Amino acid sequence: MHRTDIRTSARTRRYMGASGVSRQLAACLVVALLSISLAGCSTTDQSAQAAGIKRLQARAAYDRALEHVKDREASPALTSVQEAIALDNSVPVYWNTLGWIYLQLGRPDIAFTPFNKALQLDPTFGLAQENVGVALSELGRWDEAVAAYRKAILMGTVPTPETAYQNMGMALLNLKRYREAEEALRFAISLNPKQEAPYYHLGLLFTAQDRRDEAKAAFRRVRDLSPQSPFGQAAAERLRALGDGG
């Protein structure tokens, strides 16, 4: 009995000893895990803070770009919007503005890349899709331009659909698809009767079809809307060519 008690006590001591070691290890592990967790939180917080600062810096650079655009300073605008994208390349409007600036610099050939990047980031970005059509138009790729404008209109997010219809009408006019062009231009006018461009292009369309009286009426409307604008002055020239100096 005595030996049995001793063995039992030994087993008990071994068990208790093992249990005590396990508790110590567990406590150490908890402390270690807490330290790692706190360090991770600290790193995450720092990363989030740094990302937030970069977003703010990007927005500031983009705002500078818009000021340069407003002042018609294309080159400084380009530099500023490129800076914005370098800081935060996840904003679709930055890419769209970059493409638009390339258009102003006479580089529609390289405007596609930023427009397409904007559409990758936001597939519903109607203005970027419309600008794809503008770039195609400036390259004389009229069929593709018409398709791009139609796609933009169908998105339903174009801020000024009258402009998209006017641009599509102009592209159709260049393709000599006169009936479709007239429909698009008239619809643009129905959306905004004070827009000069669709009246002017209607005048060109009527001239091409030898509809002289309708052409004169369209050009007069442009001249009356804005006599000093480029469209107004071009309309006055067209009227003189049609024998209508008044």
CORFEN-V577291 format. One record per helix or strand of 3 or more residues. SS is the DSSP state (2 for helix, 1 for strand). FROM is the first residue (numbers start at 1). LEN is the number of residues. If there is no record, write none. Layout:
# CORFEN-V577291
ss->SS from->FROM len->LEN
ss->SS from->FROM len->LEN
This chain:
# CORFEN-V577291
ss->2 from->2 len->69
ss->2 from->74 len->14
ss->2 from->92 len->13
ss->2 from->108 len->14
ss->2 from->126 len->13
ss->2 from->142 len->14
ss->2 from->161 len->14
ss->2 from->178 len->14
ss->2 from->196 len->13
ss->2 from->212 len->14
ss->2 from->230 len->12
